[in-house]
């Protein structure tokens, strides 16, 4: 039956797991993917993230704690997740979601390598500075 499923066919199920911060998406009986919100955010197909051509990508940093606050349908071909950091311009087609699911491990590894090479972090700037602020405040007492 898999051969009768086309790349652009809609999913049979989409579940937003807010507590575990994952989007679960199923395409028929044979394809089911669980994608972290952070993963979706840093791989958004928007021009803000991908640029307008090869080599124009913008490395997304500090997205570890991002959450999906809503998911809007886009016609019969995609969804548009709304993220807690205000990002709302990525339209995730069924084909792109399948690609993300199928290549998740390689994409995530590449993302972590790019972060490391840039000396950047998955932590949000406020999360990274908060412990230091607590230490400074404690030392004043």
C-alpha positions in Angstrom: 0.0 0.0 0.0 2.9 2.3 0.5 3.5 2.5 -3.2 0.0 4.1 -3.7 0.9 6.9 -1.2 2.3 10.0 -2.9 4.9 12.3 -1.4 2.4 15.2 -1.1 -0.5 13.2 0.4 -1.8 14.7 3.6 -1.1 13.1 7.0 -3.6 10.8 8.5 -2.9 12.2 12.0 -1.2 15.3 13.5 -0.9 15.5 17.3 0.7 18.4 19.2 2.2 17.1 22.5 2.7 20.3 24.5 4.2 18.7 27.6 6.9 16.7 25.8 7.3 19.5 23.2 6.8 17.2 20.2 4.7 17.2 17.0 3.7 13.7 16.1 2.7 13.2 12.4 1.5 10.0 10.7 1.2 9.4 7.0 -0.8 6.2 6.6 0.1 3.1 8.5 3.8 3.0 7.6 5.2 6.5 8.3 5.0 8.1 11.8 7.4 10.8 13.0 7.9 12.6 16.3 9.6 15.9 15.8 10.7 18.1 18.6 9.5 21.7 18.6 13.1 22.9 18.7 13.9 20.8 15.7 11.0 22.2 13.8 11.8 25.8 14.7 15.5 25.6 13.6 14.5 23.8 10.4 11.6 26.2 9.5 11.2 26.5 5.8 10.8 30.2 6.1 13.1 32.7 4.4 14.0 34.0 7.8 15.7 30.7 8.5 16.5 29.3 5.0 17.3 32.5 3.3 16.5 33.1 -0.4 19.0 30.6 -1.8 21.8 28.2 -1.0 24.3 29.6 1.5 21.9 32.2 2.8 20.7 30.1 5.8 20.6 31.8 9.2 21.8 29.6 12.1 19.1 29.6 14.7 20.4 29.8 18.3 18.8 29.7 21.7 15.8 27.7 20.6 15.9 24.8 23.2 12.9 26.0 25.1 10.7 27.2 22.2 7.2 25.8 22.1 4.5 25.5 19.5 1.6 27.7 20.7 -0.7 26.9 17.8 -0.8 25.1 14.5 -2.8 26.6 11.6 -3.8 24.7 8.5 -2.6 26.1 5.2 -5.0 24.9 2.5 -4.9 21.2 1.9 -1.1 21.0 1.6 0.6 22.3 4.8 0.5 23.6 8.3 1.9 26.7 9.9 3.2 26.3 13.5 3.2 29.4 15.6 6.2 29.4 18.0 6.6 31.0 21.4 9.5 33.1 20.2 7.2 34.9 17.7 8.2 32.9 14.6 5.2 32.4 12.5 6.3 32.5 8.9 7.2 28.9 8.2 4.8 26.9 6.0 5.5 23.2 6.5 4.2 21.3 3.5 3.4 17.6 3.8 6.4 16.8 1.6 8.7 18.9 3.8 7.4 17.3 7.0 8.0 13.8 5.5 11.6 14.9 4.5 12.2 16.2 8.1 11.0 13.0 9.6 13.0 10.8 7.3 16.2 12.8 7.7 15.8 14.0 11.2 18.9 12.4 12.7 21.3 13.6 10.0 19.7 17.1 10.0 20.0 17.3 13.8 23.6 16.2 13.8 24.5 18.8 11.2 22.7 21.5 13.2 24.6 20.6 16.4 27.9 20.7 14.4 27.0 24.2 13.0 26.2 25.4 16.5 29.5 24.1 17.8 31.5 25.6 15.0 29.9 29.0 15.6 30.5 28.8 19.3 26.7 29.2 19.8 24.2 27.5 22.1 20.8 25.9 22.1 20.1 27.8 25.3 18.1 31.0 25.1 20.2 34.1 26.1 17.9 34.7 29.1 18.3 31.0 30.3 22.1 31.2 29.9 22.4 34.5 31.9 19.8 33.7 34.5 22.0 31.4 36.7 24.7 34.1 36.7 22.2 36.7 37.8 21.2 34.5 40.6 24.8 34.0 41.7 25.4 37.8 41.6 22.3 38.4 43.6 23.2 35.8 46.2 26.7 37.2 46.6 25.2 40.6 47.5 23.4 39.2 50.4 
